[in-house]
Amino acid sequence: MYKEVIVIRQDLQLPKGKLAVQVAHAAVDLIRTAEQSLVEAWHDDAAKKVVLKVPSQKELFQLKSKAKRAGLNTAVIRDAGRTVLVPGTVTCIGIGPDVEEKIDAVTGELPMV
């Protein structure tokens, strides 16, 4: 099985709509940058997406580094700053799509949003 994971910073306390849009940005960026064979396998396997959370930007970047060391595709999302955040604020990261077990080795201990 394949999946994507989007990890949101909880310290920002994003409104629900803003959170949804940041997750969407991450999902799209992952597809733009991933290996095409993984995208096709993920899509054919129901295109699973999971949204998790970390307390702060520090943990977010630690997770990104861990994902990169594991050979996973990542995307860092920075807000444009047109509504509730300062321009350039890092809101979330995306990981994948890839084999579920490979992603779980990096994100498996994180709580869901």
Buried (B, 14 or more C-beta within 10 A) or exposed (E): EBBBBBBBBBBBEBEEEBBEBBBEBBBEBBBEEBEEEBBEBBEEBEBBBBBBBBEEBEBBBEBBEBBEEBEBBBBBBBBEEEEEBEEEBBBBBBBBBBBBEBBBBBBEEBEEB
